[in-house]
C-alpha cells in the first residue's frame, strides 16, 4: 500500500490547467459573483445552477463526468437526487407558539439525519437573481462529513473515498430536508426543501451563518464549531412561525486572518490571504477562475475543507478553547490580545 493510501493524503501538487479546460472557462466567474462591487445586491446564478442560467455548462459537464469516474461516486450522488414527493399541506394548522414550533422542528430534524440546525429570518439577499421565495423563515441543516474519508481528497479513479463522502452528505441533506418539509406540511404550513448538490433559489451559507451554524472561512466555506469545515448544508423555507437562533462567533474568522494552511495547500492557488469586497460586503472570497478548472479536472476537490485545522477532530477542541480565551481578552481589553493563529499539534 502506498504512503498516500496509508496517510489519506492525495496528490496536491501545484496545478496548471490544461488548454482544453481553460477554453471552457468562456467568461470570468469573478465579476458574475460580484467581486469588487461596492453595492449590495442579490447573488447571480453560478456554476452549479442549470447550465441555461450561466455560461459554464460545458465545464460543469466535465466536472460531473470526471467525478463520476471515481469508484462509488455515481451511486453516492444518485442518492442525493432521489427526492421524496412533497405531501399536501394539512388543512388544520398546529397553533402552538413560535418557540414551541421551533423546538419541535429542530428536534424532528435532528432525529432525521441532520447533525445541527439553525433558524433565520428570510432575507432577499439569500435568494438568487431570477428566483423567488415567499416564505419568511429558513431552517438550515448541517450534515457532517466523515473526516477519515474526507481527508483522502482529491479523489481519482483509484480512490473515491473523499468524493463519495461528499455525495453521501448531500444525500443525507436531501433526505433530511424533504423529511422536515413534509413534517412542517403535516402541521399545516407551507414548506419547501433546498438540498444540494445542484443549486436552486436559496443561497445556503449566509442563512447558515445568520442562524449560528458557523462562521465564513478563508476557503469560502462555513466553519462549524462542532464539525469544522467538514460540513454540508441543506435548508427548508417555511411560513411556520419560528424564532431565530442567532449567529455564533467563536473565533474561526479571526483565526483565518493569520492561518495560511488552506492558502498553501490549494493546488490552483485560488485562496487569497485578504478579504475582498464582494457585492458590497468585505469578506473571504475564493478565485472562481482558478478554483473551478481544477475542481472540474481533478474529479472534484475538497482539499481546503479537509486540511482546515478546525476540521481535525483532535485539534478543534484546542482551537475552541484558545480562541475563546483570546476573544474574551479582546472584549475585556481591546487591543491587548492579538488574535493570531495558535501553534497546532497533529
C-alpha positions in Angstrom: 0.0 0.0 0.0 1.4 3.4 -0.9 2.2 6.2 1.6 -0.7 8.2 0.1 -3.1 5.4 0.9 -1.9 4.9 4.4 -1.9 8.6 5.3 -5.0 9.5 3.3 -3.1 12.3 1.6 -3.6 12.6 -2.1 -1.5 14.3 -4.8 -1.7 18.1 -4.1 1.0 19.5 -6.3 0.6 22.9 -7.9 -1.7 22.9 -10.8 -1.7 24.4 -14.2 -5.0 24.0 -16.1 -5.0 22.2 -19.5 -5.7 24.4 -22.5 -8.9 22.4 -23.3 -10.1 23.2 -19.7 -9.2 26.9 -20.0 -11.1 27.1 -23.3 -14.3 26.1 -21.4 -14.0 28.9 -19.0 -15.5 31.2 -21.5 -16.4 34.0 -19.0 -14.7 35.0 -15.8 -16.8 34.0 -12.9 -15.4 36.7 -10.5 -17.4 39.6 -12.0 -20.5 37.4 -12.1 -20.1 36.7 -8.4 -19.7 40.4 -7.7 -16.0 40.6 -6.9 -15.0 44.2 -6.5 -18.6 45.5 -6.4 -19.3 48.1 -3.7 -23.1 48.0 -4.0 -25.1 45.3 -2.2 -27.2 43.1 -4.5 -28.6 39.6 -4.7 -26.3 36.9 -6.0 -26.3 35.8 -9.6 -26.8 32.1 -10.6 -23.5 30.3 -10.5 -21.7 27.2 -11.7 -24.0 24.6 -10.0 -27.2 26.1 -11.4 -28.8 24.7 -14.6 -26.5 25.4 -17.5 -29.0 27.6 -19.3 -28.6 30.2 -16.5 -24.8 30.6 -16.8 -22.0 30.3 -19.4 -20.1 27.3 -17.9 -22.4 24.4 -18.9 -19.7 22.5 -20.8 -17.2 22.9 -17.9 -20.0 21.8 -15.5 -20.4 18.6 -17.6 -16.7 17.9 -17.4 -16.8 18.3 -13.6 -19.7 15.9 -13.3 -18.2 13.4 -15.7 -14.8 13.3 -14.0 -16.2 13.0 -10.5 -18.4 10.1 -11.6 -15.3 8.2 -12.7 -14.3 7.7 -9.1 -15.4 4.4 -7.7 -18.7 4.6 -5.9 -19.2 8.3 -6.8 -22.1 7.8 -9.3 -24.1 5.8 -6.7 -23.4 8.3 -4.0 -24.6 11.3 -6.0 -27.5 9.5 -7.5 -28.8 9.1 -3.9 -28.6 12.8 -3.5 -31.1 13.3 -6.3 -33.6 10.8 -5.0 -36.3 13.3 -4.0 -39.4 12.3 -2.0 -42.8 13.5 -3.1 -43.9 16.5 -1.1 -47.1 16.0 0.9 -50.0 18.3 0.5 -50.3 21.0 3.3 -52.6 19.8 6.0 -55.8 21.8 6.3 -55.6 22.1 10.1 -52.7 24.1 11.5 -50.7 23.5 14.7 -51.3 26.7 16.6 -48.5 26.3 19.1 -46.3 29.3 19.9 -43.3 30.0 17.6 -40.8 28.9 20.3 -42.6 25.6 20.7 -42.8 25.0 16.9 -39.1 25.9 16.5 -38.1 23.4 19.2 -40.3 20.7 17.6 -38.9 21.3 14.1 -35.4 21.3 15.4 -36.0 18.0 17.3 -37.5 16.4 14.3 -34.6 17.5 12.0 -32.0 16.1 14.5 -33.9 12.9 14.6 -34.0 12.6 10.8 -30.3 12.8 9.9 -29.4 16.5 10.5 -26.4 17.0 12.7 -27.1 20.6 13.6 -30.0 23.0 12.9 -30.2 26.8 12.7 -33.2 29.1 12.1 -33.0 32.6 10.4 -35.5 35.1 9.1 -35.5 35.2 5.3 -33.5 38.0 3.7 -34.0 38.9 0.0 -30.2 38.7 -0.3 -30.4 35.0 0.3 -32.3 34.5 -3.0 -30.6 34.2 -6.3 -31.5 36.7 -9.1 -34.3 35.3 -11.2 -35.7 33.2 -8.4 -38.4 33.9 -5.8 -39.0 32.6 -2.3 -42.2 33.7 -0.5 -41.7 32.0 2.9 -40.4 34.3 5.7 -38.3 31.7 7.5 -35.4 29.4 6.6 -34.3 26.4 8.6 -30.7 25.4 7.8 -29.5 21.8 8.3 -25.8 20.9 8.8 -24.6 17.5 7.7 -21.2 16.5 9.0 -18.5 14.7 6.9 -16.7 11.6 7.9 -13.2 13.1 8.5 -11.3 9.9 7.8 -12.9 9.7 4.3 -12.9 13.4 3.6 -9.2 13.8 4.2 -8.4 11.5 1.3 -9.4 14.2 -1.3 -8.9 14.9 -4.1 -10.4 11.7 -5.4 -9.4 9.9 -8.6 -10.1 6.7 -10.5 -8.3 4.6 -7.8 -9.8 6.1 -4.7 -13.2 7.7 -4.5 -13.5 7.9 -0.7 -13.5 11.7 -0.5 -15.9 12.5 -3.2 -18.2 9.6 -2.2 -18.4 11.1 1.3 -19.4 14.5 -0.3 -22.1 12.6 -2.2 -23.2 10.8 0.9 -23.7 14.0 2.9 -25.6 15.6 0.1 -27.8 12.5 0.0 -28.4 12.9 3.8 -29.2 16.6 3.2 -31.8 15.6 0.6 -33.5 13.1 2.9 -33.3 15.4 5.9 -34.7 18.5 4.1 -37.5 16.6 2.4 -38.5 14.8 5.7 -38.5 18.1 7.6 -40.5 19.9 4.8 -43.1 17.1 4.9 -43.3 17.3 8.7 -43.9 21.0 8.5 -46.6 20.5 5.9 -48.3 17.9 8.1 -48.5 20.7 10.7 -50.5 22.9 8.3 -47.7 25.2 7.0 -46.0 25.7 3.6 -42.5 24.3 3.3 -40.0 23.8 0.5 -36.7 21.9 0.7 -33.4 23.1 -0.7 -30.8 20.3 -0.7 -27.6 20.1 -2.8 -25.6 19.3 -4.7 -27.2 21.4 -7.5 -28.1 25.0 -6.7 -31.6 26.3 -6.6 -33.2 29.6 -5.4 -31.6 29.7 -2.0 -28.0 30.7 -1.1 -27.2 28.4 1.8 -24.1 29.8 3.6 -25.4 33.3 4.6 -28.5 32.0 6.4 -26.4 29.3 7.9 -24.1 31.9 9.4 -27.0 34.1 10.4 -28.6 31.1 12.2 -25.5 30.3 14.2 -24.2 27.2 12.3 -20.8 28.7 11.9 -18.5 31.4 10.5 -17.3 32.0 7.0 -13.8 30.7 6.4 -11.0 31.9 4.2 -11.7 29.0 1.9 -15.2 30.3 1.2 -17.0 27.6 3.1 -18.7 27.6 6.5 -16.7 26.6 9.6 -18.8 25.0 12.3 -17.7 24.9 16.0 -18.9 21.3 16.0 -17.6 19.9 12.7 -15.1 22.5 11.4 -15.1 22.9 7.7 -16.3 19.3 7.2 -19.9 20.1 6.8 -22.5 20.3 4.0 -25.8 22.3 4.1 -29.4 21.9 3.2 -32.4 24.0 4.1 -36.2 24.3 4.3 -38.1 27.5 3.8 -41.5 27.9 5.5 -44.2 30.2 6.8 -44.4 28.3 10.1 -44.0 30.8 12.9 -40.4 30.4 14.2 -37.8 32.0 16.5 -34.3 32.7 15.1 -31.3 31.1 16.7 -28.8 33.9 16.0 -25.2 34.0 14.9 -22.3 32.3 16.8 -18.9 33.9 16.9 -16.3 31.6 18.3 -13.1 32.7 16.6 -12.9 31.0 13.2 -12.9 34.3 11.3 -10.2 35.7 13.5 -8.2 32.5 13.2 -8.4 32.7 9.4 -6.8 36.1 9.4 -3.4 34.6 10.0 -3.7 30.9 9.3 -2.2 30.0 5.9 -2.9 26.3 5.7 -5.7 26.2 3.1 -3.9 29.0 1.1 -0.7 26.9 0.9 -2.5 23.6 0.2 -4.8 24.8 -2.7 -3.2 23.4 -5.9 -4.5 26.2 -8.2 -3.7 28.9 -5.7 -7.3 30.1 -5.6 -7.4 31.1 -1.9 -6.1 34.6 -1.1 -4.8 36.0 2.2 -7.0 39.0 2.5 -10.8 39.6 2.5 -12.2 41.3 -0.6 -15.2 43.4 -1.5 -18.0 41.2 -2.9 -21.4 42.6 -3.6 -20.9 45.4 -1.1 -19.5 43.2 1.7 -15.9 42.8 2.6 -15.4 39.0 3.1 -13.4 36.0 2.3 -13.6 35.0 -1.4 -12.1 32.2 -3.5 -11.0 33.0 -7.0 -13.6 31.3 -9.3 -11.4 31.3 -12.4 -8.6 29.4 -10.6 -10.7 27.1 -8.4 -13.3 25.7 -10.9 -10.9 24.5 -13.6 -9.0 22.4 -11.0 -12.3 21.2 -9.5 -13.5 20.1 -12.9 -10.3 18.4 -13.9 -9.5 16.8 -10.6 -12.8 14.9 -10.1 -13.9 17.4 -7.5 -11.7 18.7 -4.7 -12.4 19.5 -1.1 -8.8 19.9 -0.1 -9.3 23.3 1.6 -12.0 21.9 3.9 -10.1 18.7 4.6 -6.9 20.4 5.7 -8.6 23.2 7.7 -7.4 22.8 11.3 -10.9 23.3 12.5 -11.9 20.1 10.7 -9.4 17.9 12.5 -11.3 16.3 15.4 -8.3 16.3 17.9 -7.4 19.9 17.1 -10.8 21.5 17.1 -11.4 21.4 20.9 -8.0 23.1 21.5 -8.8 25.8 18.9 -12.1 26.5 20.5 -10.6 26.9 23.9 -7.7 29.1 22.7 -9.9 31.3 20.6 -12.5 31.7 23.4 -9.7 33.0 25.7 -8.5 35.4 23.0 -11.9 36.7 22.2 -12.6 37.2 25.9 -9.3 39.1 26.2 -10.1 41.2 23.2 -13.5 42.1 24.6 -12.2 42.8 28.1 -9.1 44.7 27.0 -9.4 45.9 23.4 -6.1 45.9 21.6 -4.4 43.9 24.3 -4.7 40.5 22.6 -3.5 39.7 19.1 -5.8 37.1 17.6 -3.2 35.2 15.6 -3.4 31.5 14.7 -2.0 29.4 17.6 0.6 26.7 17.0 -1.0 23.4 16.0 -0.4 19.9 17.1 -1.3 16.9 14.9 
